[in-house]
Amino acid sequence: MQNALVVDGLIRKLWITESTTYCDHLLRLDRDSRYSRFGSAVADDFIREYVDATYRLNAVGHGFFVNGELRGAAELRPLGPALTREAEAALSIETPWQSHGVGSELLDRTLLAARNRGIKTLHMACLANNRRMQELARKFTAELSFDFGSVAGEVAAARPTPLSVLREFVADGHGFATAVLDVQSRLFRPV
Ligand SMILES: CC(C)(COP(=O)(O)OP(=O)(O)OC[C@H]1O[C@@H](n2cnc3c(N)ncnc32)[C@H](O)[C@@H]1OP(=O)(O)O)[C@@H](O)C(=O)NCCC(=O)NCCS
């Protein structure tokens, strides 16, 4: 589903300097979304420490920005030592932007990043009653098989192809160019 909320938005990789932006987004999640994202009712301090830890790992993050504000994010965290074949993926969309296709777009980018990094098994911690996340995962059954009991997904195409690398490169190039425009448009906006 596409609508004005999403058309106005921009999806791009998160930068290493954007840990505060990511943390602020997670802190803005309402109670239910925070519960679904972390699997329990976590405190603000937990989220701050979680983001610190995420940025220390070699995580790949994608963000959904609206007017320069991060409203949705997906992270791909390697599990274990360098060159691991396992990773964990997690998504968070702020409530007004849920059910507008943002999660689908972010998961698509995350799966592409996983594939290009040789990730074979992707874990997603998802509560059994999280229908929307389950529906979302089902849309990617060609690439991913899910078992919500053990919450593990297997990325079917373990090997990157020149085309999959190119797709990520093109997505990054587009994201970067649009991000620069986004900053410029804010710089030039009359106050
Ligand atoms: C779960 C979450 C990531 C899904 O992202 P989203 O942007 O809301 O989902 P999408 O709009 O891409 O919808 C994906 C699919 O879910 C289904 N869906 C959408 N809204 C739904 C709703 N209200 N109820 C049930 N299913 C729904 C649809 O099948 C949809 O696909 P379609 O539009 O092509 O038919 C997001 O809602 C979220 O961040 N929730 C809170 C945190 C969370 O649960 N994180 C997951 C733990 S890792």
The ligand as a Gaussian input file, in Angstrom:
#p B3LYP/6-31G(d) Opt

LIG

0 1
 C        5.697000      -5.122000      12.503000
 C        6.118000      -3.914000      11.643000
 C        7.623000      -3.896000      11.476000
 C        5.441000      -4.076000      10.259000
 O        5.773000      -2.964000       9.465000
 P        4.626000      -2.165000       8.719000
 O        5.235000      -1.065000       7.944000
 O        3.592000      -1.784000       9.723000
 O        4.040000      -3.296000       7.758000
 P        3.626000      -3.182000       6.223000
 O        2.743000      -1.992000       6.024000
 O        4.814000      -3.306000       5.368000
 O        2.680000      -4.445000       6.111000
 C        3.199000      -5.740000       5.922000
 C        2.055000      -6.717000       5.804000
 O        1.431000      -6.873000       7.072000
 C        0.031000      -7.028000       6.887000
 N       -0.631000      -5.964000       7.653000
 C       -0.520000      -4.619000       7.519000
 N       -1.248000      -4.010000       8.442000
 C       -1.826000      -4.985000       9.195000
 C       -2.679000      -4.979000      10.334000
 N       -3.092000      -3.829000      10.870000
 N       -3.038000      -6.182000      10.853000
 C       -2.629000      -7.345000      10.312000
 N       -1.800000      -7.408000       9.233000
 C       -1.415000      -6.239000       8.689000
 C       -0.256000      -6.965000       5.408000
 O       -0.261000      -8.285000       4.887000
 C        0.943000      -6.218000       4.900000
 O        1.263000      -6.514000       3.572000
 P        0.389000      -5.882000       2.363000
 O        0.117000      -4.453000       2.703000
 O        1.296000      -6.025000       1.174000
 O       -0.827000      -6.717000       2.307000
 C        5.625000      -2.572000      12.275000
 O        4.234000      -2.560000      12.361000
 C        6.230000      -2.297000      13.640000
 O        7.295000      -1.708000      13.735000
 N        5.556000      -2.725000      14.721000
 C        6.060000      -2.488000      16.079000
 C        7.408000      -3.160000      16.363000
 C        7.426000      -4.606000      15.916000
 O        6.457000      -5.338000      16.047000
 N        8.585000      -5.039000      15.403000
 C        8.743000      -6.388000      14.957000
 C        9.633000      -7.150000      15.884000
 S       11.156000      -7.504000      15.033000

